[in-house]
Amino acid sequence: MILIRHIPFLKAVFLYTITAFGGPQGHYGMMLKTFVKQRRDVTEAELLDLLSFCNMLPGASSTQTITLIGYKRGGVPLAFLTLLIWILPACCIMGALSFLLIYFDNNAINVQWFRFIQPMAVGFIAFSALRLYKVAVNNTITRVILVIVSFITFFLFKTPLVFPAVMLCAGIATNFSSKRIPQKTNNPKKIKWIDLIIFLSVFAITGYLSETATRQNWENRKSINVFENHYRFGSLVFGGGDVLMPMMYEQYVVRPQTKRVQESKRDVLKMTKEEFLTGSGMVRAIPGPVFSVAAFTGGMVMKNEGNVSHIFGCVLGAVGVFLPSALLVLFFFPVWNNLKKYAIIFRSLEGINAAVVGIMVGAFFYLAKDILFTDVQLSLSTFIIDVIVIITTFILLEYSKLRSPYIVLACLLLGFLAQWF
């Protein structure tokens, strides 16, 4: 019954979920608009703290961030409900796609409606970068960190470890000054180890069972393999979907074609290149987490085992890839809050927060470059329209009270109309 008072929050999470396009960087701008500016569930400083923390962990960072917003409002039960609402719509869409591909040509999917979603997402990134800049960058060292991290992010955007690495270095840099030391607080609380124990236990047990099931040719070995593969992906990925996709591609497209696997005649999980590219492209055109592609890959590698196994594969893939993110974030966040009571961590936060803003600035220029450079090659009119979409999105977010879902719907409508011209 206590959760009833959180229904307005869960409704806001659902509306955010079905309109959260643009990947993690775009998601942050929508979080800022919805949960900070409109609902005030967290402050700008608190959201920045959550972003800094989640970007240092492996897994789905935007998923971890929205889960922690729920955690701060209502503890573990609300965090769990928030996570479910966030991942279910996208996972259902991607799971359904794995069935639909069997019945029609891959090329039959028309994503023209999503034509203006990418420039819209860049506008969201610009909005969040500016708002968090005002909170995190306020002295010489943070300005220097912002500039350096922006350049590093721009040139190494798709390098897996660049985000935790720059935040670690930024945290060290602000520790050279001893001026910003917090007042003494209570002793850190006792750490609850259960989430970390579960995380490590599942990692070890599924790895052992997966290898054993394959070697001994167990009847349900593929189901175990699907869960183990996706749990491993979710446990080891730094850098979000751009890093997850190549790992999946290597596992399910490249590896089955290697000489060693073919000579052993092992019945490994696999899919075609065309199938994988369709799923990885489609997941960027729907709202929600990019990691929801796991529901698609889990289903596709089980499609020849029957409809029940196909559905089970979708579920196992989704649960496997998101479970590590939830366990890690719920274990380490209380630890992180305890550590912040120490002066060295408190000073590090100044640099880490500035680095997060630098990552957003670098992401803005990197993604804008990708979109606009492609536009110039297509036509000048396309370039101008995308620039207008970026600027208009930013202005509406910064200077109007228009809710994020309406901006998304307007861009979808614009994409729908554009296909007729």
N, C-alpha and C positions, 0 to 999 in steps of 0.2 A: 504493500500500500504506500510505502514511503516514496516509491518511484513515480507515483501518480503526479506528484508536484514537479517532476522533471519532464512531463509530457510536452510542454512548449519547447523545451530544449531539444528533445528527440525529434520533434516535428521540424525544427530548424536544421537539425543534422540531416534529416531526410531530404529537405529541399536543397540543402547544400550538396548532398550526394548526387542527386539527379541532374545537377547543373554544373558540377565541378569538372570542367574540361581543362585541358592544357598541361597535364602532368604536374609533378610536385611544385615546380616554381609558380605555375598558374594557380594551383590549389592554395598556396600560402596567401596570395592576394585576396582570394575569396574568403578564406578564414578571417583575415583581418577585417574585411568589410562586414561579414556576418556576425562573427563571435566577439569582435572587439568594438567596432564602430556602432553596430546596430543593437546587439543584444547585451554587450558588456559582460559576457561570461568570464572573460579574462581581460587584463589590461594589455596595452601594447608591449610593455616591459616583460610581462609574464609570457606572452606569445613568443617574443624574441628569445626568452630563456628556453622555452620548449623547443623551438626550432634549432637552437644551438645544441641542445642536448641530443635531439633525435638525429641530427646530421653527423654525430660522432659514432652512432651505432650502425651495425649492418641491418639490412632489411628495408622495408617500405617506409620511408621517412614521413611522408604525408599521412599514412595510416597511423603511424606511431603518434604523430602530433595530435590528430583529431581524437585518438584514443585517450591521450593524456588530458585533453580539455574535458572529456567526460569524467575522467578519474578525479580531476581537481574539483569538479562540481559535486560528484556523488559517490566517490570511491570505486572499488572494483566492480560492483554490479552495474553501475551506470557506464563505466568504461567498456564492459563487455557488450552491453546493448548498443552503445555508440559504434563499436567496432563492427557488430553484425549489420547495423543499418548502413554503414559506410561501404562494406564489401559486397553485400548481397545483390544489389541491383546489377552492378558491373559483372559479377561472377555469373549471374543468371543469363545475362546477355551473351557473354563469351561462351558459356556452356551450351546455350542454344545454337550459337553459330557453329559449334563443332558438329551438331546434328544437321544443320541446314546445308553445310558444304557437301554433304553426301547427295543432296537432292538437286542442287543447281550448280551451274558453272561458277567458279570462283570470281570470275570477272563480272558477274551479274550484280554484285554489290555496288550500289551507287552512293559514294560518299561525298558527292557534290554539295549536299546540304551542310557539310562541315567545313566548307571552303574558308570561312572567315573565323573559325574557332582559333586557329594558331595566332593570327595577329591580335585577336581579342585577348588571348592568354598573355601575350607580350605586354599589352596594356595593363593587365592585372599585376604583372611582375614589376613594372615601373611604379605602379601605385604603392605596392608593399615595400619596395626598396626605399622610396621617398619617406613614407611614414616611419619606417624603422630606423632610417638614417637620423631622423630628428631625435630618436631615443638613444641610439647607440654611439653615434659619432659626434663627440663634443670637445675633443682636444687634439693636440698635434699627433700623438702616437696612434690614436684611432683613425685619424685621417690618412696617415701613412699606410696603416694596415689596409684600409679600405681600397686605396689606389693599387697597392701591390697585389692584393687578393683578387681584385677585379681583373687585372691583366692576366694573372695565372689562370683564373677560371675561364677567361675568354679563349686562351690558347690551349688549355688542357681540359676542356669541358667534359670530354668523354673518357678521361683517364680515371679508372675506378677509385683510387685512393686519394685523389686530389682534395676532396672536401674534408675528410677527417685530418689530413696532413696539414692543410693550411690553418685549420682551427687550432691544432696542437701548437704549431709554430707561433700563431698569434697570441695564444695563451701564455707561452713562454716569454714573448716580447714584452707584454705588459707587466711581467713580474720583475723586470729590472728596476721598476720604481716601487718604493715602499710607502708612497704617500697615501695610497688608497687602501687602508687596512680597516676592516670592519671592527665594530665594537665587539667585545667578548660576549658570547651567547652561551646558552645552556650546552651541556655536553651532547654530542651526537647520540641519536636514539639507536637502539639495538636493531641490527639488520636482520630481516627475515629472508632466509636463504631458499625457501621452498620453490620459487619460480625459477631460479638459476639451476637448482637441482633437477627440476622437471625438464628444463631445456637441455641440459647436458645428458641426462638419462635417455631422453627420446632420441637425441642425436646418435648416441652410442648404440642403443638397442636397435633402432631402425637400420643403421648402417650394417650391423652384424646380421640381422634377419634378412636384409635385402641380398647381401652377398651369399648367405647360406641358401636362401630360397632359389637363387639363380643356379648355383652349383649343383644342388640336389634336385632341381627341376620340380619344385613344389607346385601343386595344382593352382594355387592362388598367388603365385610368385609375382605376377605382373602388378597386381594391386599393391603389394608390399613395395615393389620397385618404384611405382608412381609416387607413393607417399614419401619414400626415402629421398628420391631425386628432388622433389619440390621442397621438402624440409631442409635439405642441404642447400638448395638455392637461396631460400629465405634466411638461412643462418649465415651465409658467407658473402652475400652481395653488398658491396659498398657502391653508392652512386646511382641507385634506383634502377628504373626500367631499362635505361640505356646500357647497363651492365648485365642485367638479368637476361635480356634477349640473346646476346651472343653465347651466354652459358647454355641456354636452352637449345639454341641452334646447333651448338657443338654436340650436345648430348643426344638429340633426337634426329638430326639430319646428317651431320658429318660422321659421328662415331659409328653408326650402323654400316656405313659404307667403307670403313677401314679394312685393310687386308686381314688384320688379326681377327676381327670379329667375324668376317665372312668365312675365313678358314675354319674357325671354331664351330660355325653353324649354330651359334647361340641365337635363340629367339628373343632379341632385345627389343626394347621399346623404340619405336621409330615413327616418323612421318615424312612426307615428301617436302621438298623445298617450297613448292607452290602453296601447300597447305599452311606451312609455318609462316610464310610471308603474308598470306592473307590474314591470319590471326594477329600477327604482330602489327600489321597496318591498321586493322579494324579497332584494336584496343585503344589506339590513340585518337580514335574518332568518337569514342563514347565517354560519358562522364564516369568519374570514379577512379580508383587506383589502377595504375598501369600493371601492377602485379596480378590483377584479375585475369591476365592472359593465361595464368596457371590453370584456370578452369577449362580453357580451350585446349591447352596442350595435354592436360590430364585426360580429357575426353578423347582427343584425337588418337593418342597412342593406345587407347583401349577400344577403339571403334570396331575392331574385328572380333571382339570377344562377346558380342551380343549387346542389346540395348541396356540391360540392367548393369552390366559391367561398364558400359559407356557412361552412363549416369554416375555410377560409383567413381569412375575415373575423374569426372569433373569435380565431384565433391572432394575427393582425396587430394587432387592438385591444389584446389583453393585452400583447404584446411592446412595442407602441408606447407604452403608458401607463406601464409599469414601467421601461423602459430608461433614461429620463432620471434617475429616482430613483437607480438603481444607479450610473450614471456620475458623477452629481454627488456622491453621498455618498462614493464610493471615491476621488474626486479631492480633495475638500475636507477630508476627515477628516485625512489626513496634514498638510495645510496648517494645519488647526486645531490639531493637536498641536504643530506648530512655533511657531505664534503664541502659544500658551499660555506659552511660555518668556519672553515679554516682560511686564514688570510691568503695563502698562496692560491687557493681556488677562487676566492673572491676577486683577487686582482686579475686572475686569468680570464674571468668572465668578461671583463671589459674588452680584452682582445678578441675573445671568441665571438662575442656579439657583433663587434665591428667586422669580423671575418664573414659572418653570416650575411651581413648587408653587402659586403664586397662580392660574395658569391652571387647574390641576387643581381647586382649591377653587371657583373660579368656575364651572367646568364641572359640578362636583357639584351646586351649587345650581341652575344653569340647567336641567340635565336632570331633577333631582328635581322642580323646579317644574313642568316640562312634563308629567311622568308623573302626579304627584299631583294637579295641578289638573284634569287630564282625569278622573282617578279620582273626584274629588269630584263632578263632574258626572254620572258614571255611577251610582255607588252608594257608600255608606259602607263596605260590606263589601270592595269592590274596593280602596278606599283603604287600609284596615287591612291587607289581605293584602300589598299592595305595600310598605308600610312595614315589615312583618315580614320580607319577602324581603330588603329593603335591609339591615336591621339584622342579620339572621341571616348573610347573606353576609359582612358586615364582621367579625362575631365569629368565624366559622369561619376566615377568612383570617388574622386577627390572633392568635387564641389557640389554634388547632388545627393539626395537621400534615396535615390533609386536603388532598389535591391538587386543584388548580383544575378539572381535567376532571370530577371527581366532583360538584363543586358545579354545574357546567353541566348535567350529566346529571340531577341532582336537579331543577333548574328546568325542564328539558324534560319530565321525567316529571310534574311538577306541572302544567305546561301541558296535557299530554295528558289528565290526569285531570280538569282543570277544564272541559274542553269537554263533559263528561258531566253537569255539574251546572248 
